């Protein structure tokens, strides 16, 4: 459905950030590729961004390009197809069945919990923690004599650690 410029121009998200490099506020409209401007104040940057949005939309319209619908106007259906390998699907079904849940409510709960978790961690930081935990467990087993290594490098490290 073709939307009019008047209906759309005030509905796009504007992100305003201070740029120390440029010594001004930058205003970006992420939904309109290349639509960025600046101002000496945040308010001025927003005013300039609204002007830039209008010019951007007018150019698209003149070029015969459909105007993009702002995210704020898109209604979500509440449905999202989810693909996973058969083994994961089987494990998920067994897990939720044992807890008298549906797979849908369990996955939705996990997603909601991730949004409320105050300490979002990147995959890289989680992987780093896992490696650190494994190294610490290995060291503990080595010092307790429950694990032996055949590597000369590890033997030297282990002997040094024992002396310390």
C-alpha positions in Angstrom: 0.0 0.0 0.0 1.4 3.4 -1.0 1.6 5.8 1.9 1.5 9.5 1.5 4.5 11.6 2.5 2.4 13.5 5.1 1.4 10.3 6.8 5.0 9.0 7.1 7.4 11.9 7.6 7.0 12.3 11.4 7.0 8.5 12.1 10.6 7.5 11.5 13.0 6.9 14.3 15.7 9.5 14.8 18.8 8.6 16.7 20.8 11.6 18.1 24.4 11.1 19.3 27.2 13.4 20.3 30.2 13.2 18.0 33.4 14.3 19.7 35.2 13.9 16.4 32.8 16.3 14.6 32.1 18.4 17.7 28.4 18.3 17.1 25.3 16.2 17.5 24.7 13.7 14.7 21.1 12.7 13.8 20.6 9.4 11.9 17.4 7.9 10.5 18.2 4.2 10.4 15.2 3.3 8.4 16.2 5.6 5.5 19.6 4.6 4.2 22.0 7.5 4.0 19.7 9.9 5.8 21.9 11.7 8.4 22.5 15.2 9.4 23.9 17.2 12.4 23.3 20.2 14.6 25.1 22.2 17.3 22.4 21.1 19.8 20.4 17.8 20.0 17.2 19.8 19.3 18.8 21.4 16.3 19.9 18.0 15.0 16.3 16.7 15.3 14.9 19.7 13.4 17.5 19.1 10.7 16.7 15.4 10.7 13.0 16.0 10.1 13.9 18.3 7.2 16.2 15.6 5.8 13.5 12.9 6.1 11.1 15.1 4.1 13.7 15.7 1.4 14.7 12.0 1.4 11.0 10.9 1.0 10.4 13.5 -1.7 13.4 12.2 -3.7 12.2 8.6 -3.4 8.7 9.6 -4.5 10.1 11.6 -7.5 12.2 8.6 -8.5 9.0 6.4 -8.4 10.3 4.3 -5.4 7.8 3.2 -2.8 8.2 5.0 0.5 9.4 2.7 3.2 6.9 2.1 6.1 8.4 3.2 9.4 8.9 0.4 12.0 6.6 2.3 14.3 3.7 1.7 11.9 4.3 -2.0 11.4 2.1 -4.3 13.5 3.6 -7.5 14.5 1.5 -10.7 14.0 2.9 -12.4 17.1 3.9 -15.3 15.0 7.5 -16.3 14.1 8.5 -19.5 12.3 11.4 -21.1 14.0 13.7 -23.7 12.4 16.0 -26.1 14.3 17.7 -29.4 13.6 15.7 -32.6 14.4 17.8 -33.6 17.4 17.3 -30.2 19.1 13.6 -30.3 18.3 13.4 -33.8 19.9 15.3 -32.7 23.0 13.1 -29.6 23.3 9.9 -31.6 23.1 11.1 -34.1 25.7 12.2 -31.3 28.0 8.9 -29.4 27.9 6.7 -32.5 28.0 8.5 -33.6 31.3 7.6 -30.1 32.7 4.0 -30.1 31.4 4.7 -27.1 29.2 4.3 -26.4 25.5 7.4 -25.7 23.4 5.9 -22.4 22.5 5.5 -21.1 26.0 8.9 -22.4 27.0 10.7 -20.6 24.1 8.7 -17.4 24.6 9.6 -17.5 28.3 13.3 -17.8 27.5 13.1 -14.9 25.1 11.3 -12.7 27.7 13.8 -13.7 30.3 16.6 -12.6 28.1 15.1 -9.1 27.7 14.8 -8.7 31.5 18.3 -10.0 32.2 20.2 -7.0 33.3 23.6 -8.6 32.4 23.4 -9.3 28.7 26.6 -11.2 27.8 28.0 -11.6 24.3 28.7 -15.1 22.9 32.4 -14.2 23.0 32.3 -13.3 26.7 30.3 -16.5 27.5 32.8 -18.6 25.6 35.7 -16.9 27.4 34.1 -17.7 30.7 33.6 -21.4 29.7 37.3 -21.6 28.7 38.4 -20.0 31.9 36.2 -22.5 33.9 37.7 -25.4 32.0 41.2 -24.2 32.6 40.6 -23.8 36.3 39.0 -27.3 36.6 42.0 -28.8 34.8 44.4 -27.0 37.1 42.6 -28.2 40.1 42.6 -31.8 38.8 46.3 -31.5 38.1 47.2 -30.2 41.5 45.1 -32.9 43.2 47.0 -35.5 41.1 43.7 -36.7 39.5 44.9 -35.8 36.0 48.2 -36.4 34.3 49.6 -34.8 31.3 52.2 -36.1 28.8 53.1 -32.8 27.4 56.5 -31.5 28.4 55.2 -27.9 28.3 52.4 -28.8 30.7 54.8 -30.7 33.0 57.1 -27.6 33.2 54.0 -25.4 33.9 52.7 -27.8 36.5 56.1 -28.0 38.3 56.3 -24.2 38.3 52.8 -23.9 39.7 53.5 -26.5 42.4 56.6 -24.5 43.5 54.6 -21.3 43.8 
